[in-house]
Amino acid sequence: MLHIKSVKHVSDFKIWISFDDGSSGEVDLIHSLNGPVFEPLKDISVFSKVFIDPELETVVWPNGADLAPEFLKELHNKTKTNRKA
């Protein structure tokens, strides 16, 4: 099972994530903030309060929004692929 080891807000809707498989990198969530629970995160001052839930070991925000590590890894992999192209 994949887990997030660290996260930090980089800029805009981008975060830097370290996964427990040793990979890390920037992920842009601008197109992933869909649905009512993510609506408050469209405010950068709220989005920037991202942290790791110690039990779930994934990224969460104070309003309870969270994203699965597998989803974040998929975005991370797409970003890497797009940069190589």
DSSP file (Angstrom, degrees, kcal/mol; ACC not computed):
  #  RESIDUE AA STRUCTURE BP1 BP2  ACC     N-H-->O    O-->H-N    N-H-->O    O-->H-N    TCO  KAPPA ALPHA  PHI   PSI    X-CA   Y-CA   Z-CA
    1    1 A M              0   0    0      0, 0.0     2,-0.2     0, 0.0     0, 0.0   0.000 360.0 360.0 360.0 134.0    0.0    0.0    0.0
    2    2 A L        -     0   0    0     17,-0.0     2,-0.3    19,-0.0    68,-0.2  -0.571 360.0-177.0 -82.9 139.6    1.3    3.4   -1.0
    3    3 A H        -     0   0    0     -2,-0.2    17,-2.3    66,-0.1     2,-0.5  -0.942  27.0-119.1-134.7 157.7    1.7    6.2    1.6
    4    4 A I  E     -A   19   0A   0     53,-3.3    15,-0.2    -2,-0.3     3,-0.1  -0.834  21.4-176.3 -95.4 130.9    2.8    9.8    1.6
    5    5 A K  E     +     0   0A   0     13,-3.4     2,-0.3    -2,-0.5    14,-0.2   0.780  67.9   0.3 -97.1 -34.2    5.9   10.6    3.7
    6    6 A S  E     -A   18   0A   0     12,-1.3    12,-2.4    51,-0.1    -1,-0.3  -0.994  57.7-175.9-154.1 155.0    6.0   14.4    3.3
    7    7 A V  E     +A   17   0A   0     -2,-0.3     2,-0.3    10,-0.2    10,-0.2  -0.993   3.8 175.6-148.8 144.3    4.1   17.2    1.6
    8    8 A K  E     -A   16   0A   0      8,-1.7     8,-2.9    -2,-0.3     2,-0.3  -0.988  35.3-110.4-149.2 147.0    4.6   20.9    1.2
    9    9 A H  E     +A   15   0A   0     -2,-0.3     6,-0.2    39,-0.3     3,-0.1  -0.593  32.1 178.6 -73.4 131.4    2.8   23.7   -0.7
   10   10 A V  E     -     0   0A   0      4,-2.6     2,-0.3     1,-0.3     5,-0.2   0.874  55.3 -48.0 -99.1 -61.4    5.0   24.9   -3.5
   11   11 A S  E >  S-A   14   0A   0      3,-0.9     3,-3.3    33,-0.0    -1,-0.3  -0.951  99.5 -10.9-170.4 159.2    2.9   27.6   -5.3
   12   12 A D  T 3  S-     0   0    0     -2,-0.3    -2,-0.0     1,-0.3    16,-0.0  -0.159 131.1 -23.2  43.5-121.0   -0.6   28.1   -6.7
   13   13 A F  T 3  S+     0   0    0     -4,-0.1    16,-3.1    -3,-0.1     2,-0.4  -0.059 111.7 114.2-108.7  32.0   -2.2   24.6   -6.6
   14   14 A K  E <   -AB  11  28A   0     -3,-3.3    -4,-2.6    14,-0.2    -3,-0.9  -0.844  40.4-176.7-106.8 139.1    1.1   22.7   -6.7
   15   15 A I  E     -AB   9  27A   0     12,-2.5    12,-2.9    -2,-0.4     2,-0.5  -0.938  23.2-131.7-128.6 154.3    2.4   20.6   -3.9
   16   16 A W  E     -AB   8  26A   0     -8,-2.9    -8,-1.7    -2,-0.3     2,-0.4  -0.931  30.8-170.6-104.5 127.4    5.7   18.6   -3.5
   17   17 A I  E     -AB   7  25A   0      8,-2.7     8,-2.1    -2,-0.5     2,-0.5  -0.942  17.9-159.4-123.9 140.3    5.1   15.1   -2.3
   18   18 A S  E     -AB   6  24A   0    -12,-2.4   -13,-3.4    -2,-0.4   -12,-1.3  -0.985  17.5-155.1-113.8 127.7    7.5   12.3   -1.1
   19   19 A F  E >   -A    4   0A   0      4,-3.1     3,-1.6    -2,-0.5   -15,-0.2  -0.624  26.4-117.0 -98.1 158.5    6.1    8.8   -1.4
   20   20 A D  T 3  S+     0   0    0    -17,-2.3   -16,-0.1     1,-0.3    -1,-0.1   0.512 110.4  70.3 -74.8  -2.3    7.2    5.8    0.8
   21   21 A D  T 3  S-     0   0    0    -18,-0.3    -1,-0.3     2,-0.2     3,-0.1   0.376 121.0-103.3 -90.3   4.5    8.4    4.1   -2.4
   22   22 A G  S <  S+     0   0    0     -3,-1.6     2,-0.2     1,-0.3    -2,-0.1   0.274  84.3 120.2  95.6 -10.9   11.3    6.6   -2.6
   23   23 A S        +     0   0    0     -5,-0.0    -4,-3.1     2,-0.0    -1,-0.3  -0.497  33.7 170.1 -85.3 157.9    9.8    8.8   -5.4
   24   24 A S  E     +B   18   0A   0     -6,-0.2     2,-0.3    -2,-0.2    -6,-0.2  -0.980   8.2 124.7-157.9 162.1    9.0   12.4   -5.0
   25   25 A G  E     -B   17   0A   0     -8,-2.1    -8,-2.7    -2,-0.3     2,-0.3  -0.939  53.4 -57.1 163.2 178.1    8.1   15.4   -7.0
   26   26 A E  E     -B   16   0A   0     -2,-0.3     2,-0.4   -10,-0.2   -10,-0.2  -0.607  39.3-167.9 -85.8 140.6    5.7   18.2   -7.8
   27   27 A V  E     -B   15   0A   0    -12,-2.9   -12,-2.5    -2,-0.3     2,-0.6  -0.998  12.0-147.5-130.2 129.1    2.0   17.6   -8.4
   28   28 A D  E     -B   14   0A   0     -2,-0.4     3,-0.3   -14,-0.2   -14,-0.2  -0.865  14.1-178.5 -97.7 120.1   -0.3   20.3   -9.8
   29   29 A L    >>  +     0   0    0    -16,-3.1     3,-2.2    -2,-0.6     4,-0.5   0.261  46.4 114.8-101.6  11.0   -3.8   19.8   -8.5
   30   30 A I  T 34 S+     0   0    0      1,-0.3     3,-0.4   -17,-0.2    -1,-0.2   0.833  85.4  38.0 -52.3 -37.8   -5.5   22.7  -10.4
   31   31 A H  T 34 S+     0   0    0     -3,-0.3    -1,-0.3     1,-0.2    -2,-0.1   0.300 109.3  64.8 -97.6   9.8   -7.7   20.3  -12.4
   32   32 A S  T <4  +     0   0    0     -3,-2.2     2,-1.3     1,-0.1    -1,-0.2   0.369  69.5  95.9-112.2   3.0   -8.3   17.9   -9.5
   33   33 A L     <  +     0   0    0     -4,-0.5     2,-0.4    -3,-0.4    -1,-0.1  -0.485  54.0 143.1 -96.4  65.3  -10.3   20.1   -7.1
   34   34 A N        +     0   0    0     -2,-1.3     3,-0.1    -3,-0.1     4,-0.1  -0.843  36.1  36.8-109.2 140.9  -13.8   19.0   -8.2
   35   35 A G  S >> S-     0   0    0     -2,-0.4     3,-1.1     1,-0.1     4,-0.8  -0.139  94.5 -70.7 104.3 160.4  -16.8   18.6   -5.9
   36   36 A P  G >4 S+     0   0    0      0, 0.0     3,-0.7     0, 0.0    -1,-0.1   0.826 125.7  55.9 -57.6 -38.8  -18.1   20.3   -2.9
   37   37 A V  G 34 S+     0   0    0      1,-0.2    28,-0.2     2,-0.1     4,-0.2   0.780 111.1  46.1 -68.2 -24.7  -15.4   19.2   -0.4
   38   38 A F  G X4 S+     0   0    0     -3,-1.1     3,-1.0     1,-0.2     4,-0.4   0.575  86.8  90.5 -92.8 -10.1  -12.7   20.7   -2.7
   39   39 A E  G X< S+     0   0    0     -4,-0.8     3,-1.6    -3,-0.7    -1,-0.2   0.893  84.5  52.4 -54.3 -46.1  -14.5   24.0   -3.3
   40   40 A P  G >  S+     0   0    0      0, 0.0     3,-1.4     0, 0.0     6,-0.3   0.781  98.9  66.9 -61.9 -24.4  -12.8   25.8   -0.3
   41   41 A L  G <  S+     0   0    0     -3,-1.0     6,-0.3     1,-0.3    -2,-0.2   0.595  78.1  80.0 -74.5  -9.5   -9.4   24.6   -1.6
   42   42 A K  G <  S+     0   0    0     -3,-1.6     2,-0.6    -4,-0.4    -1,-0.3   0.575  77.7  82.9 -72.7  -7.5   -9.8   26.9   -4.6
   43   43 A D  S X> S-     0   0    0     -3,-1.4     4,-2.7    -4,-0.1     3,-1.5  -0.892  80.8-145.5 -93.6 117.5   -8.7   29.7   -2.2
   44   44 A I  H 3> S+     0   0    0     -2,-0.6     4,-2.7     1,-0.3    -1,-0.1   0.838  97.0  61.0 -55.4 -35.8   -4.9   29.5   -2.1
   45   45 A S  H 34 S+     0   0    0      1,-0.2    -1,-0.3     2,-0.2    -4,-0.1   0.814 112.9  37.5 -64.7 -27.7   -4.8   30.5    1.6
   46   46 A V  H X4 S+     0   0    0     -3,-1.5     3,-1.8    -6,-0.3    -2,-0.2   0.884 114.8  53.6 -84.3 -46.2   -6.9   27.3    2.4
   47   47 A F  H >< S+     0   0    0     -4,-2.7     3,-1.0     1,-0.3    -2,-0.2   0.870 100.5  62.2 -55.7 -39.4   -5.1   25.1   -0.2
   48   48 A S  T 3< S+     0   0    0     -4,-2.7   -39,-0.3     1,-0.3    -1,-0.3   0.572  85.3  76.8 -68.2  -7.9   -1.7   26.0    1.3
   49   49 A K  T <   +     0   0    0     -3,-1.8    -1,-0.3    -5,-0.1    -2,-0.1   0.125  66.8 144.3 -89.1  21.8   -2.6   24.4    4.6
   50   50 A V    <   +     0   0    0     -3,-1.0     2,-0.3    11,-0.1    11,-0.2  -0.272  19.3 161.9 -60.3 144.1   -2.1   20.9    3.3
   51   51 A F  E     -C   60   0B   0      9,-2.3     9,-2.8   -43,-0.1     2,-0.5  -0.930  39.8 -92.0-153.0 175.2   -0.7   18.4    5.7
   52   52 A I  E     -C   59   0B   0     -2,-0.3     7,-0.2     7,-0.2   -45,-0.0  -0.833  29.1-132.9 -98.8 130.5   -0.3   14.6    6.2
   53   53 A D     >  -     0   0    0      5,-2.6     4,-2.5    -2,-0.5     5,-0.4  -0.723  15.6-145.4 -76.8 122.3   -2.9   12.7    8.1
   54   54 A P  T  4 S+     0   0    0      0, 0.0    -1,-0.1     0, 0.0    -2,-0.0   0.769  95.0  41.5 -65.5 -25.7   -0.8   10.5   10.5
   55   55 A E  T  4 S+     0   0    0      1,-0.1    -2,-0.0     3,-0.1    -3,-0.0   0.905 124.1  33.5 -85.8 -45.7   -3.3    7.6   10.3
   56   56 A L  T  4 S-     0   0    0      2,-0.1   -52,-0.1   -53,-0.0     3,-0.1   0.701  92.2-143.4 -83.0 -20.4   -4.1    7.6    6.6
   57   57 A E     <  +     0   0    0     -4,-2.5   -53,-3.3     1,-0.2     2,-0.3   0.903  62.7 106.0  52.7  46.8   -0.7    8.7    5.5
   58   58 A T  S    S-     0   0    0     -5,-0.4    -5,-2.6   -55,-0.2     2,-0.2  -0.886  79.5 -78.3-139.6 173.6   -2.1   10.9    2.7
   59   59 A V  E     +CD  52  67B   0      8,-0.5     8,-1.5    -2,-0.3     2,-0.3  -0.542  52.1 168.8 -79.6 140.2   -2.5   14.6    2.1
   60   60 A V  E     -CD  51  66B   0     -9,-2.8    -9,-2.3    -2,-0.2     6,-0.2  -0.919  23.5-139.7-141.5 166.3   -5.5   16.3    3.8
   61   61 A W    >   -     0   0    0      4,-2.0     3,-2.6    -2,-0.3   -11,-0.1  -0.881  35.8-101.8-125.9 160.3   -6.7   19.8    4.4
   62   62 A P  T 3  S+     0   0    0      0, 0.0   -12,-0.0     0, 0.0    -1,-0.0   0.746 118.5  61.1 -56.1 -25.8   -8.3   21.3    7.5
   63   63 A N  T 3  S-     0   0    0    -17,-0.1   -22,-0.0   -26,-0.1   -17,-0.0   0.476 122.4-102.3 -81.5   0.9  -11.8   21.0    6.0
   64   64 A G  S <  S+     0   0    0     -3,-2.6     2,-0.1     1,-0.3   -27,-0.1   0.346  74.3 142.5  97.8  -6.2  -11.5   17.2    5.8
   65   65 A A        +     0   0    0    -28,-0.2    -4,-2.0    -5,-0.0    -1,-0.3  -0.420  23.4 170.0 -65.5 142.4  -10.7   17.0    2.0
   66   66 A D  E     -D   60   0B   0     -6,-0.2     2,-0.4    -2,-0.1    -6,-0.2  -0.974  25.9-143.5-149.2 163.5   -8.2   14.4    1.1
   67   67 A L  E     -D   59   0B   0     -8,-1.5    -8,-0.5    -2,-0.3    -2,-0.0  -0.996  29.2-111.2-131.7 136.7   -6.7   12.6   -1.9
   68   68 A A     >  -     0   0    0     -2,-0.4     4,-2.1     1,-0.1     3,-0.3  -0.354  22.0-126.5 -65.2 141.6   -5.7    9.0   -2.1
   69   69 A P  H  > S+     0   0    0      0, 0.0     4,-2.5     0, 0.0     5,-0.2   0.861 110.8  56.3 -55.4 -37.4   -1.9    8.3   -2.4
   70   70 A E  H  > S+     0   0    0      2,-0.2     4,-2.0     1,-0.2     5,-0.1   0.885 106.7  48.9 -64.8 -38.8   -2.6    6.2   -5.5
   71   71 A F  H  > S+     0   0    0     -3,-0.3     4,-2.1     2,-0.2    -1,-0.2   0.921 112.4  48.1 -64.9 -44.4   -4.3    9.2   -7.2
   72   72 A L  H  X S+     0   0    0     -4,-2.1     4,-2.5     1,-0.2    -2,-0.2   0.881 110.3  52.1 -64.1 -38.4   -1.5   11.5   -6.3
   73   73 A K  H  X S+     0   0    0     -4,-2.5     4,-2.7     2,-0.2    -1,-0.2   0.896 107.4  52.4 -65.0 -40.5    1.1    9.0   -7.6
   74   74 A E  H  X S+     0   0    0     -4,-2.0     4,-2.2     2,-0.2    -2,-0.2   0.922 111.3  46.3 -61.4 -44.5   -0.8    8.8  -10.9
   75   75 A L  H  X S+     0   0    0     -4,-2.1     4,-2.3     2,-0.2    -2,-0.2   0.906 111.8  52.2 -62.8 -41.5   -0.7   12.6  -11.3
   76   76 A H  H  X S+     0   0    0     -4,-2.5     4,-2.1     1,-0.2    -2,-0.2   0.918 109.9  48.2 -60.5 -44.7    3.0   12.5  -10.3
   77   77 A N  H  X S+     0   0    0     -4,-2.7     4,-2.3     1,-0.2    -1,-0.2   0.880 110.3  51.5 -65.4 -38.9    3.7    9.9  -13.0
   78   78 A K  H  X S+     0   0    0     -4,-2.2     4,-2.7     2,-0.2    -1,-0.2   0.897 108.8  51.8 -63.8 -40.3    1.8   11.9  -15.6
   79   79 A T  H  X S+     0   0    0     -4,-2.3     4,-1.9     2,-0.2    -2,-0.2   0.919 110.4  48.0 -62.3 -44.6    3.8   15.0  -14.8
   80   80 A K  H  X S+     0   0    0     -4,-2.1     4,-1.3     2,-0.2    -2,-0.2   0.909 112.8  48.6 -61.7 -42.9    7.1   13.1  -15.2
   81   81 A T  H  X S+     0   0    0     -4,-2.3     4,-1.3     1,-0.2     3,-0.3   0.912 110.8  50.3 -64.7 -43.7    5.9   11.6  -18.5
   82   82 A N  H  < S+     0   0    0     -4,-2.7    -1,-0.2     1,-0.2    -2,-0.2   0.846 107.8  53.7 -64.9 -34.2    4.8   15.1  -19.8
   83   83 A R  H  < S+     0   0    0     -4,-1.9    -1,-0.2     1,-0.2    -2,-0.2   0.813 108.0  50.3 -70.5 -29.8    8.2   16.6  -18.9
   84   84 A K  H  <        0   0    0     -4,-1.3    -1,-0.2    -3,-0.3    -2,-0.2   0.774 360.0 360.0 -77.4 -26.8   10.1   14.0  -20.8
   85   85 A A     <        0   0    0     -4,-1.3    -1,-0.2    -5,-0.1    -2,-0.2   0.475 360.0 360.0 -73.5 360.0    8.0   14.5  -24.0
